[in-house]
Amino acid sequence: MDKKNLTIGILFLLAAFVIIVFGPRAPQPSPPAPSIGRIGPLTPATPAANPSTSPADATFAALETDSAAEHVIHLANDFIDVALTDQGGAIKDVAFKKYPSELGKPDLYTFNALHADPMLALVDFPGLDRETRYTLVSHSAREAVFRAVFENRIEITRRYTIEPGDTKTGDPYQLRHETVLRNLTGETAPLGTLALSLGTAAPVDVRDFGVYLDTGFSDGSHINFISRTKLQGGGLLSWFGLGPRGPVPFIQTLSPIVWASVKNQFFTSILTPDAPGAGLVTRRVELPPFPGSTVPAIGITGSVLFDTKPLAPHGQESLGMNFYVGPKEYNRLSNADVFKHDQDKVMEFGWFAWFSELLLKIMTWVYGWAPNWGLAVILTTLSIKIIFMPFTFAAARSGRRMQQIQPLLKDIREKYKDNPKKLNEAQLALFKEHKVNPLGGCLPMLITFPFFIGFFRMLMCAPEFRFASFLWVHDLSAPDTVAYLGSFPIRIMPLLMGATMIYQMSLVPQPTMGDQTQARMMRFMPLIYMIFCYQYSCALSLYSTINGLFAIIQQLLINRMKNDGDPTHTSAAARPGAGKPVKNISPAKKK
């Protein structure tokens, strides 16, 4: 490639990185304040003593605090422990038995531990929301039922059913919920719009700056995500009228809701109603700082809107739904027998989803018989490199031929420098004659790049790598900081990756008369990659390091390849213009 094409290529790559990592999501503009339905004049029934903290910033949702009078029961299987509260007759939180809260500690990771509302609680509905004490009607190992009566007019029954750990028809992280509203009077009772909470997703640790926090929904044909940053406002695009300049208290999206989610980097809740909802409301929640930090953690919460019909005299209305609360395990969520509406799109793999999904499937399969995620990364990387070896060698041969015809290319460019059309035709003829693919040298990069981005996107949200150890690494989902030089972290994996890339480039034969500017620019690529990987999961650096080590072996083999069959190495007599013998015009020696 010439200097111009190289520059354009690098700019495209950088643009792709920026768009993929920082690109805008697709929330709808926020309308006026959300309108939640009410049942006639409100005199809340049996209020619960559970005060909420009022945030200093009105753009945040209020954080609920525990009440001493609260009564909590549990439904559990081998995967989750669901805490149900009588405050709102809803899910207080869900603890994941397979996922610890912190490395080396026995405490379980708990979703919705701190929250604006219990999950599936009715939101902003005085008399039936989290402020209302529900009566526990029944409780068994797999099911619990709550009941409340509003003003002696409306009875609400809330039923929760959990799957057994060894379920064959469902998923152990998924509950079944049904809310039934019954009219106890002889008059029609309008219900309006109901809002059910998805829960609150919090940053997973102090290093989490909220990049992965968002709500999302499917309308049946498109998937949309609303990031926490959209509620913060500001940013460059806001100066062009694309988004608010200041923080907003909520974003309301009116759309059919086939499923809706709220998630952080590794865990999510997904509500899939039997009948589509009417919209989604997204808010920010201010949480306490992590230990050792003074900066409040900012979470995100969402609630799904449901339009309901007026209740006929002594009639009833039902809302049925499946509610998944668990890890973002792709192999689990992609099970179409259980999750039938593309709920696996909550992984948000982006443009290179196919590569992310393929890599995760291969690594999960490898992990099945080699139970170490670091080893799974290595074996998966080697498998991919071996599969693409023929393409790499073909590109190497083409690149070598391109290097060998550089004198001929220089002559052609000089000859037709004032005639671009003739120059292009002559170059194409030369490439065809010598069996050179001008883009052949780019082929390995074009093959590797989608896998690199796919691997990066996959690591952003794969809980399998969380706290997975390998050699000196304690957590493959985080940078492998081993020491500090002052305040600068020393991380071995990205340094190894940079060293392998530099050594690999030293093995590549440099052009003798090519574009030296291009060569100098390429020398900066290891540094760019190392800086990029330095801040992210060390599993990404492990993948790139193994990729580089294999590339070094490949390059050593390529450098030893013979030129048999290359047209540029045929005999001089077989070359164009070389059919006639050269006349010797040297003067004869005197006797």
Secondary structure, DSSP 8 states (H G I E B T S, - for coil): --HHHHHHHHHHHHHHHHHHHH---------SS------SS---SSB----EE--SSTTEE-EE---TT--EEEEE-SSEEEEEETBTTEEEEEEEEEEESSTT---EEEETSS-SS-BT-B-S-TTTSTTBB-EEEEE-SSEEEEEEEETTTEEEEEEEEE--TT-SSS-TTEEEEEEEEEE-SSS-B---EEEEEEEEE--SSTT--STT-EEEEE-SS-EEEEEHHHHH--SGGGGGTSS-SS--S-EEEEEEESEEEEE-SSEEEEEEESS-EEEEEEEEEEE---TT--S-EEEEEEEEEEE---B-TT-EEEEEEEEEEEE--HHHHT-TTT--S-GGGGG--GGGHHHHHHHHHHHHHHHHHS--HHHHHHHHHHHHHHHTHHHHHHHHHHHHHHHHTHHHHHHHHHHTTT-HHHHHHHHHHHHHHTT--TTGGGHHHHHHHHHHHHHHHHHTT-GGGTT--BTTBS-TTS--EEEEETTEEEEHHHHHHHHHHHHHHHHS---SSS-HHHHHHHTTHHHHHHHHHHTS-HHHHHHHHHHHHHHHHHHHHHHT---TT-GGGS-GGGSTT-SS-----------
